[in-house]
Amino acid sequence: MSKSMMKAVKSVVGQKLVLHDLEKPAPGPGQVLIKVAAAGVNRPDLIQRAGRYPPPPGAPETLGLEVSGTIEATGPDVTQWKPGDQVCALLPGGGYAEHALAHAGSVMPVPESLSLVEAAGLPETVLTVWNNVFEMSRLKSGETFLVHGGASGIGTTAIQMAAAWGAKVYATAGTEQKCRLCEKLGATKGINYKTEDFAAVMQAEGGVDLILDMVGAPYFDRNLTILKDLGRLAYIAFLQGSKVEGDLTRLMLKRLTVTGSTLRIRTDDYKAKLAQGVVTHVWPMIAQGRFRPLIDQIFPLKEADAAHARMESGDHAGKIILQVAR
Ligand SMILES: NC(=O)c1ccc[n+]([C@@H]2O[C@H](COP(=O)([O-])OP(=O)(O)OC[C@H]3O[C@@H](n4cnc5c(N)ncnc54)[C@H](OP(=O)(O)O)[C@@H]3O)[C@@H](O)[C@H]2O)c1
């Protein structure tokens, strides 16, 4: 029997991203096959492409951590999804392709008010923010929240979700324009980290209850300085270094919690629990118009290389999306 083939993006360290033909995957137990409409581009894709973030065991080599599309087939024991359902999904990899496999528990319905293109930009960022800010660090309504990298895919999501939750939100970003964007999305103040000391600004504002950080080393001690009693500091990346130096006295006197996590290596069961939490708590924010994914630019799948160049430039704000089918 002849194999069914599909187009997917081929990633080789140091080479341009190009399309190649791959065998179309078939869903095994617990899996669904999605006919991909669009795929989200995330910073971890660029790091994987550079050879510094290998896919976990069993994950496809093809880049791509999130897609939207239509269920085409389901594995033998999958009962919650059926062919024709419009969905978005978190993937262990393989999203930059015409078809992708997802674990059934990592699949979510497309929120009613969103297009498939918008929905493609939700799973990776929303689950990461939900996990770190809401589940692990327990952001409460009325608390003060600071997100570094406020104009990123993660940042634009975190600002909107935290503001909708009733938190007072602050964000750092690298240009005045990006700072104003953060404010438009719900931040009380966008802080230009190139011209202002975020720690001085936040001290003047009375301190912070919770910080979501992707910058790492250079901000560690300043983060500890501005946290209030029982403050929390959550790491999802360390774009500028992971080896930190700081004064532990602050940790002890203020009873601070420093934590962090990475989503991709978590079990399918854990991701399924997160997805349920997101559908219960975040999808209503979208339905009520209090959160909408911010799309920076849409590229056709065959222009994945240009999409990565856009993210590499740092000029983007919000999510970059690959359109796979119309
Ligand atoms: N742990 C996890 O599970 C997980 C999951 C998804 C993503 N991530 C990580 O989260 C980060 C964001 O991902 P993304 O896809 O949203 O990428 P992105 O849009 O490229 O965001 C990177 C951001 O970093 C900001 N940044 C760089 N240096 C900064 C500094 N000194 N101060 C403040 N902000 C600074 C940039 O801000 P400006 O452009 O304003 O300079 C940019 O907005 C990435 O590092 C990614 O690896 C982690």
The ligand as an SDF file (V2000), in Angstrom:
LIG
                    3D

 48 52  0  0  0  0  0  0  0  0999 V2000
    9.1230   27.3620   30.4910 N   0  0  0  0  0  0  0  0  0  0  0  0
    8.1970   27.1530   29.5900 C   0  0  0  0  0  0  0  0  0  0  0  0
    7.3950   26.2210   29.7180 O   0  0  0  0  0  0  0  0  0  0  0  0
    8.1190   28.0690   28.3990 C   0  0  0  0  0  0  0  0  0  0  0  0
    7.0790   27.9220   27.4670 C   0  0  0  0  0  0  0  0  0  0  0  0
    7.0130   28.8250   26.3940 C   0  0  0  0  0  0  0  0  0  0  0  0
    7.9700   29.8270   26.2780 C   0  0  0  0  0  0  0  0  0  0  0  0
    8.9830   29.9050   27.1890 N   0  0  0  0  0  0  0  0  0  0  0  0
   10.0080   30.9610   27.1060 C   0  0  0  0  0  0  0  0  0  0  0  0
    9.3720   32.2000   27.2910 O   0  0  0  0  0  0  0  0  0  0  0  0
   10.0950   33.2070   26.5810 C   0  0  0  0  0  0  0  0  0  0  0  0
    9.1260   34.0010   25.7310 C   0  0  0  0  0  0  0  0  0  0  0  0
    8.6750   33.1880   24.6690 O   0  0  0  0  0  0  0  0  0  0  0  0
    7.9280   33.8390   23.4190 P   0  0  0  0  0  0  0  0  0  0  0  0
    7.6440   32.7410   22.4790 O   0  0  0  0  0  0  0  0  0  0  0  0
    6.8520   34.7110   23.9230 O   0  0  0  0  0  0  0  0  0  0  0  0
    9.1670   34.6680   22.7950 O   0  0  0  0  0  0  0  0  0  0  0  0
    9.3550   36.1630   22.2830 P   0  0  0  0  0  0  0  0  0  0  0  0
    8.0460   36.6990   21.7910 O   0  0  0  0  0  0  0  0  0  0  0  0
   10.4960   36.1600   21.3540 O   0  0  0  0  0  0  0  0  0  0  0  0
    9.7940   36.9340   23.6030 O   0  0  0  0  0  0  0  0  0  0  0  0
   11.0820   37.1990   24.0470 C   0  0  0  0  0  0  0  0  0  0  0  0
   10.9690   38.4810   24.8600 C   0  0  0  0  0  0  0  0  0  0  0  0
   12.1040   38.6550   25.7110 O   0  0  0  0  0  0  0  0  0  0  0  0
   12.1550   40.0240   25.9840 C   0  0  0  0  0  0  0  0  0  0  0  0
   13.4250   40.4470   26.5850 N   0  0  0  0  0  0  0  0  0  0  0  0
   14.6820   40.1860   26.1490 C   0  0  0  0  0  0  0  0  0  0  0  0
   15.5790   40.7860   26.9700 N   0  0  0  0  0  0  0  0  0  0  0  0
   14.8650   41.4520   27.9230 C   0  0  0  0  0  0  0  0  0  0  0  0
   15.2050   42.2580   29.0410 C   0  0  0  0  0  0  0  0  0  0  0  0
   16.4900   42.5030   29.3640 N   0  0  0  0  0  0  0  0  0  0  0  0
   14.2080   42.7670   29.8080 N   0  0  0  0  0  0  0  0  0  0  0  0
   12.9150   42.5190   29.5220 C   0  0  0  0  0  0  0  0  0  0  0  0
   12.5260   41.7700   28.4640 N   0  0  0  0  0  0  0  0  0  0  0  0
   13.4930   41.2380   27.6820 C   0  0  0  0  0  0  0  0  0  0  0  0
   11.9190   40.6680   24.6410 C   0  0  0  0  0  0  0  0  0  0  0  0
   11.4480   41.9700   24.8790 O   0  0  0  0  0  0  0  0  0  0  0  0
   11.6820   43.2520   23.8770 P   0  0  0  0  0  0  0  0  0  0  0  0
   11.3640   42.7490   22.4800 O   0  0  0  0  0  0  0  0  0  0  0  0
   10.7410   44.2530   24.3790 O   0  0  0  0  0  0  0  0  0  0  0  0
   13.1220   43.6300   24.0250 O   0  0  0  0  0  0  0  0  0  0  0  0
   10.8630   39.7460   24.0260 C   0  0  0  0  0  0  0  0  0  0  0  0
    9.5630   40.3030   24.1800 O   0  0  0  0  0  0  0  0  0  0  0  0
   11.1480   32.5070   25.7530 C   0  0  0  0  0  0  0  0  0  0  0  0
   12.3980   32.6430   26.3890 O   0  0  0  0  0  0  0  0  0  0  0  0
   10.6790   31.0630   25.7510 C   0  0  0  0  0  0  0  0  0  0  0  0
   11.7580   30.1530   25.6130 O   0  0  0  0  0  0  0  0  0  0  0  0
    9.0620   29.0530   28.2420 C   0  0  0  0  0  0  0  0  0  0  0  0
  1  2  1  0
  2  3  2  0
  2  4  1  0
  4  5  1  0
  4 48  2  0
  5  6  2  0
  6  7  1  0
  7  8  2  0
  8  9  1  0
  8 48  1  0
  9 10  1  0
  9 46  1  0
 10 11  1  0
 11 12  1  0
 11 44  1  0
 12 13  1  0
 13 14  1  0
 14 15  2  0
 14 16  1  0
 14 17  1  0
 17 18  1  0
 18 19  2  0
 18 20  1  0
 18 21  1  0
 21 22  1  0
 22 23  1  0
 23 24  1  0
 23 42  1  0
 24 25  1  0
 25 26  1  0
 25 36  1  0
 26 27  1  0
 26 35  1  0
 27 28  2  0
 28 29  1  0
 29 30  1  0
 29 35  2  0
 30 31  1  0
 30 32  2  0
 32 33  1  0
 33 34  2  0
 34 35  1  0
 36 37  1  0
 36 42  1  0
 37 38  1  0
 38 39  2  0
 38 40  1  0
 38 41  1  0
 42 43  1  0
 44 45  1  0
 44 46  1  0
 46 47  1  0
M  CHG  2   8   1  16  -1
M  END
$$$$
